[in-house]
């Protein structure tokens, strides 16, 4: 793990709510609600009329993913400096200087990693793929080939987003060290 990523990850460790949301989106949503749904299951859901409810859930999860990505990218590590007991021993001036340094370090990591643009792009691609799939599901003919083809596009977009969770582009959290 690169030092800047380690710092960024370190700063989020205290935010278990964010980590829990991240885990639910990465594991529950991407893995279980998209990536593990193969063509046969997609067709079965189409024939059973399950997709309208499933697509509403997918859109809700994508909204959650966009909100989480925004929250992670807007995070200011300096907010934790006043919360960490050892740093409370520093003077106001020292803490102010540390806050500036931490925020600069996090900003530099965000710029160098292009994390925000990558995450935003991946979420948008998945949203577009889900919308396209919804159009297919809502068409009168609903050919199995169209369902499997467009579901494949959804799964590809989800795999791209999952990669950003795996490689740390969407930060895992923060590890205090």
C-alpha positions, 0 to 999 in steps of 0.5 A, spaced: 500 500 500 502 506 498 504 511 503 498 516 501 493 511 500 495 508 507 494 515 510 487 516 507 485 509 509 488 510 516 483 516 516 477 512 515 478 507 520 474 510 525 468 511 521 465 504 521 458 506 518 462 508 512 466 501 512 459 498 513 456 501 507 462 500 503 462 492 505 455 492 503 455 495 496 461 491 494 459 485 497 452 484 498 450 489 492 455 488 486 457 480 488 450 477 490 445 482 486 449 483 480 455 479 479 453 472 481 446 473 477 448 469 471 444 469 464 440 463 466 438 466 472 437 473 469 432 469 464 428 466 469 427 472 473 425 475 466 420 470 465 418 470 473 416 478 472 422 479 478 426 484 474 421 490 476 422 490 483 430 488 482 431 494 478 428 498 483 433 495 488 439 496 483 437 503 482 437 504 490 444 501 491 447 505 485 444 511 489 447 509 495 454 507 491 454 514 488 453 517 495 458 513 498 463 515 493 462 522 494 462 522 501 469 518 501 472 523 496 470 529 500 473 526 506 477 531 510 482 527 514 484 534 518 477 533 522 480 527 526 486 531 528 481 534 534 478 527 535 485 523 536 487 523 544 495 523 543 494 529 538 490 533 543 497 534 547 499 538 541 498 546 541 493 549 537 498 552 532 501 545 531 494 541 530 493 547 525 499 545 521 498 538 522 491 539 519 493 543 513 499 537 512 494 532 512 489 535 508 494 536 503 497 529 503 490 526 502 488 531 496 495 529 493 493 522 493 486 523 490 489 527 484 495 522 483 490 516 484 484 520 480 480 516 484 474 520 484 474 520 476 474 513 476 469 511 481 464 516 478 465 514 471 464 506 474 458 508 477 455 512 471 457 506 467 453 501 471 447 506 472 447 507 464 447 499 463 442 498 468 437 503 465 439 500 458 437 493 461 431 496 464 429 498 457 430 491 455 426 488 460 420 493 459 420 492 452 414 487 449 418 482 446 423 481 451 427 476 447 432 472 452 438 474 447 436 481 449 436 480 456 442 476 456 446 481 452 444 487 456 445 483 463 452 481 460 453 489 459 450 490 467 455 485 469 461 488 466 460 495 468 459 492 475 465 488 475 469 494 473 466 498 479 468 492 483 475 492 481 475 499 484 473 496 491 478 491 490 484 495 488 483 501 494 481 506 489 474 507 493 478 507 499 477 501 504 477 505 510 483 508 514 488 504 518 491 508 524 498 506 524 
